[in-house]
Amino acid sequence: NGRHYKVAIVRTKTRGWGVFALEDIPSNVFVVEYVGEVLTIAEGDSRNDSMYQFELNGYNEIKYLIDAKYYGNEAAFINHSCDPNLIAVRIRIERIDQSYYRIGLFSKCRISRGQELTLDYFSGKCKPKTILTSEEGAVKCFCCALNCIRYWPRLDENAVDNASSDEDNKENYFAKLKE
């Protein structure tokens, strides 16, 4: 329960605020929970600002999202990377509505002291990932990863994978932990 590793929110040169490890973080451990207001999709859409919103993909549809804009923690400042060191994992809790769960961020690899914590914002969100050019009004990616896609994909509502690969990611993630 709770964060076990010290982190700091720091202003970066090109990516706004970011979260950095203040101590070494081992591979395959819980790092932080993504917290905020739980809203319906309609409530989230009415805010006209999805910058800090994390959709909770249900089995058949997306009903809820977590909005960390007004009420959140350090996880709201974790930047995108095309080669992230964190993975988002669904954490089921006892609720009647199975579309509601919590989001735990776990380390995919060892994270060294001073290293930025990063997450792939687009994992499991769209298929295929539509790469945009700067002329098309895309957001430039500043992650500098070797496999960087250069521009953020456009999330096409018709291409949303409601089953989401997050569930597969969780299965694969915990299978690796058992090895």
Contacts in CASP RR format, 6 or more apart in sequence:
PFRMAT RR
TARGET T0000
AUTHOR 0000-0000-0000
METHOD contacts of the structure
MODEL  1
NGRHYKVAIVRTKTRGWGVFALEDIPSNVFVVEYVGEVLTIAEGDSRNDS
MYQFELNGYNEIKYLIDAKYYGNEAAFINHSCDPNLIAVRIRIERIDQSY
YRIGLFSKCRISRGQELTLDYFSGKCKPKTILTSEEGAVKCFCCALNCIR
YWPRLDENAVDNASSDEDNKENYFAKLKE
2 30 0 8 1.000
2 32 0 8 1.000
2 33 0 8 1.000
3 31 0 8 1.000
3 32 0 8 1.000
3 33 0 8 1.000
3 74 0 8 1.000
4 29 0 8 1.000
4 30 0 8 1.000
5 21 0 8 1.000
5 22 0 8 1.000
5 23 0 8 1.000
5 25 0 8 1.000
5 29 0 8 1.000
5 31 0 8 1.000
6 21 0 8 1.000
6 22 0 8 1.000
6 23 0 8 1.000
7 19 0 8 1.000
7 20 0 8 1.000
7 21 0 8 1.000
7 22 0 8 1.000
7 31 0 8 1.000
7 32 0 8 1.000
7 74 0 8 1.000
7 117 0 8 1.000
8 19 0 8 1.000
8 20 0 8 1.000
8 22 0 8 1.000
9 17 0 8 1.000
9 18 0 8 1.000
9 19 0 8 1.000
9 74 0 8 1.000
9 77 0 8 1.000
10 17 0 8 1.000
10 18 0 8 1.000
10 19 0 8 1.000
10 20 0 8 1.000
11 17 0 8 1.000
11 18 0 8 1.000
12 18 0 8 1.000
12 79 0 8 1.000
12 116 0 8 1.000
14 142 0 8 1.000
15 79 0 8 1.000
15 142 0 8 1.000
15 143 0 8 1.000
16 79 0 8 1.000
17 77 0 8 1.000
18 77 0 8 1.000
18 78 0 8 1.000
18 79 0 8 1.000
18 116 0 8 1.000
18 117 0 8 1.000
19 74 0 8 1.000
19 75 0 8 1.000
19 77 0 8 1.000
19 78 0 8 1.000
19 79 0 8 1.000
19 116 0 8 1.000
19 117 0 8 1.000
20 114 0 8 1.000
20 115 0 8 1.000
20 116 0 8 1.000
20 117 0 8 1.000
21 111 0 8 1.000
21 112 0 8 1.000
21 113 0 8 1.000
21 114 0 8 1.000
21 115 0 8 1.000
21 116 0 8 1.000
21 117 0 8 1.000
22 113 0 8 1.000
22 114 0 8 1.000
23 113 0 8 1.000
24 110 0 8 1.000
24 111 0 8 1.000
24 112 0 8 1.000
24 113 0 8 1.000
25 31 0 8 1.000
25 107 0 8 1.000
25 110 0 8 1.000
25 111 0 8 1.000
26 107 0 8 1.000
26 110 0 8 1.000
27 107 0 8 1.000
27 108 0 8 1.000
27 109 0 8 1.000
27 110 0 8 1.000
28 106 0 8 1.000
28 107 0 8 1.000
28 108 0 8 1.000
28 173 0 8 1.000
28 176 0 8 1.000
28 177 0 8 1.000
29 106 0 8 1.000
29 107 0 8 1.000
30 104 0 8 1.000
30 105 0 8 1.000
30 106 0 8 1.000
31 86 0 8 1.000
31 104 0 8 1.000
31 105 0 8 1.000
31 106 0 8 1.000
31 107 0 8 1.000
31 111 0 8 1.000
31 117 0 8 1.000
32 73 0 8 1.000
32 74 0 8 1.000
32 75 0 8 1.000
32 104 0 8 1.000
32 105 0 8 1.000
32 117 0 8 1.000
33 73 0 8 1.000
33 75 0 8 1.000
33 91 0 8 1.000
33 102 0 8 1.000
33 103 0 8 1.000
33 104 0 8 1.000
33 105 0 8 1.000
34 54 0 8 1.000
34 66 0 8 1.000
34 68 0 8 1.000
34 73 0 8 1.000
34 75 0 8 1.000
34 76 0 8 1.000
34 88 0 8 1.000
34 102 0 8 1.000
34 103 0 8 1.000
34 104 0 8 1.000
34 105 0 8 1.000
35 66 0 8 1.000
35 68 0 8 1.000
35 71 0 8 1.000
35 72 0 8 1.000
35 73 0 8 1.000
35 75 0 8 1.000
36 66 0 8 1.000
36 67 0 8 1.000
36 68 0 8 1.000
36 71 0 8 1.000
36 72 0 8 1.000
36 73 0 8 1.000
36 76 0 8 1.000
37 66 0 8 1.000
37 67 0 8 1.000
37 68 0 8 1.000
37 70 0 8 1.000
37 71 0 8 1.000
38 64 0 8 1.000
38 65 0 8 1.000
38 66 0 8 1.000
38 100 0 8 1.000
39 47 0 8 1.000
39 64 0 8 1.000
39 65 0 8 1.000
39 66 0 8 1.000
39 67 0 8 1.000
40 63 0 8 1.000
40 64 0 8 1.000
40 65 0 8 1.000
41 55 0 8 1.000
41 62 0 8 1.000
41 63 0 8 1.000
41 64 0 8 1.000
41 65 0 8 1.000
44 50 0 8 1.000
44 53 0 8 1.000
44 65 0 8 1.000
44 67 0 8 1.000
47 67 0 8 1.000
47 69 0 8 1.000
49 69 0 8 1.000
51 69 0 8 1.000
52 67 0 8 1.000
52 68 0 8 1.000
52 69 0 8 1.000
52 72 0 8 1.000
52 76 0 8 1.000
53 65 0 8 1.000
53 66 0 8 1.000
53 67 0 8 1.000
53 68 0 8 1.000
53 69 0 8 1.000
54 65 0 8 1.000
54 66 0 8 1.000
54 67 0 8 1.000
54 68 0 8 1.000
54 88 0 8 1.000
54 103 0 8 1.000
55 62 0 8 1.000
55 64 0 8 1.000
55 65 0 8 1.000
55 125 0 8 1.000
56 62 0 8 1.000
56 63 0 8 1.000
56 64 0 8 1.000
56 65 0 8 1.000
56 66 0 8 1.000
56 99 0 8 1.000
56 100 0 8 1.000
56 101 0 8 1.000
56 103 0 8 1.000
57 161 0 8 1.000
57 162 0 8 1.000
57 163 0 8 1.000
57 164 0 8 1.000
57 166 0 8 1.000
58 98 0 8 1.000
58 99 0 8 1.000
58 162 0 8 1.000
58 164 0 8 1.000
59 98 0 8 1.000
59 99 0 8 1.000
59 162 0 8 1.000
59 163 0 8 1.000
60 162 0 8 1.000
61 99 0 8 1.000
61 162 0 8 1.000
62 99 0 8 1.000
62 160 0 8 1.000
62 162 0 8 1.000
63 97 0 8 1.000
63 99 0 8 1.000
63 100 0 8 1.000
64 99 0 8 1.000
64 100 0 8 1.000
66 103 0 8 1.000
68 75 0 8 1.000
68 76 0 8 1.000
69 76 0 8 1.000
75 105 0 8 1.000
78 86 0 8 1.000
78 105 0 8 1.000
78 117 0 8 1.000
78 118 0 8 1.000
78 119 0 8 1.000
79 116 0 8 1.000
79 118 0 8 1.000
79 119 0 8 1.000
79 143 0 8 1.000
80 118 0 8 1.000
80 119 0 8 1.000
80 120 0 8 1.000
80 121 0 8 1.000
80 122 0 8 1.000
80 141 0 8 1.000
80 143 0 8 1.000
80 152 0 8 1.000
81 118 0 8 1.000
81 119 0 8 1.000
81 120 0 8 1.000
81 143 0 8 1.000
81 145 0 8 1.000
82 120 0 8 1.000
82 141 0 8 1.000
82 143 0 8 1.000
82 145 0 8 1.000
82 147 0 8 1.000
82 148 0 8 1.000
82 149 0 8 1.000
83 118 0 8 1.000
83 143 0 8 1.000
83 145 0 8 1.000
83 146 0 8 1.000
83 147 0 8 1.000
83 148 0 8 1.000
84 108 0 8 1.000
84 118 0 8 1.000
84 119 0 8 1.000
84 120 0 8 1.000
84 123 0 8 1.000
85 107 0 8 1.000
85 108 0 8 1.000
85 109 0 8 1.000
85 111 0 8 1.000
85 115 0 8 1.000
85 117 0 8 1.000
85 118 0 8 1.000
86 105 0 8 1.000
86 106 0 8 1.000
86 107 0 8 1.000
86 108 0 8 1.000
86 117 0 8 1.000
86 118 0 8 1.000
86 119 0 8 1.000
87 105 0 8 1.000
87 106 0 8 1.000
87 108 0 8 1.000
87 119 0 8 1.000
87 123 0 8 1.000
87 169 0 8 1.000
87 173 0 8 1.000
88 103 0 8 1.000
88 104 0 8 1.000
88 105 0 8 1.000
88 119 0 8 1.000
88 123 0 8 1.000
88 166 0 8 1.000
88 169 0 8 1.000
89 103 0 8 1.000
89 104 0 8 1.000
89 105 0 8 1.000
89 106 0 8 1.000
89 166 0 8 1.000
89 169 0 8 1.000
89 170 0 8 1.000
89 173 0 8 1.000
90 101 0 8 1.000
90 102 0 8 1.000
90 103 0 8 1.000
90 104 0 8 1.000
90 166 0 8 1.000
90 167 0 8 1.000
90 170 0 8 1.000
91 101 0 8 1.000
91 102 0 8 1.000
91 103 0 8 1.000
91 104 0 8 1.000
92 98 0 8 1.000
92 101 0 8 1.000
93 100 0 8 1.000
93 101 0 8 1.000
93 102 0 8 1.000
95 101 0 8 1.000
105 117 0 8 1.000
105 119 0 8 1.000
106 173 0 8 1.000
111 117 0 8 1.000
118 143 0 8 1.000
121 152 0 8 1.000
122 129 0 8 1.000
122 152 0 8 1.000
122 153 0 8 1.000
122 155 0 8 1.000
123 165 0 8 1.000
123 166 0 8 1.000
123 169 0 8 1.000
124 161 0 8 1.000
124 164 0 8 1.000
124 165 0 8 1.000
124 166 0 8 1.000
124 169 0 8 1.000
125 155 0 8 1.000
125 160 0 8 1.000
125 161 0 8 1.000
125 164 0 8 1.000
126 153 0 8 1.000
126 154 0 8 1.000
126 155 0 8 1.000
126 156 0 8 1.000
126 159 0 8 1.000
126 160 0 8 1.000
126 161 0 8 1.000
127 159 0 8 1.000
127 161 0 8 1.000
128 159 0 8 1.000
129 149 0 8 1.000
129 153 0 8 1.000
130 153 0 8 1.000
130 154 0 8 1.000
130 156 0 8 1.000
130 159 0 8 1.000
131 149 0 8 1.000
131 150 0 8 1.000
131 151 0 8 1.000
131 153 0 8 1.000
132 138 0 8 1.000
132 151 0 8 1.000
132 152 0 8 1.000
132 153 0 8 1.000
132 154 0 8 1.000
133 151 0 8 1.000
134 140 0 8 1.000
134 151 0 8 1.000
138 151 0 8 1.000
138 152 0 8 1.000
138 154 0 8 1.000
139 151 0 8 1.000
139 152 0 8 1.000
140 150 0 8 1.000
140 151 0 8 1.000
140 152 0 8 1.000
141 148 0 8 1.000
141 149 0 8 1.000
141 150 0 8 1.000
141 151 0 8 1.000
141 152 0 8 1.000
END
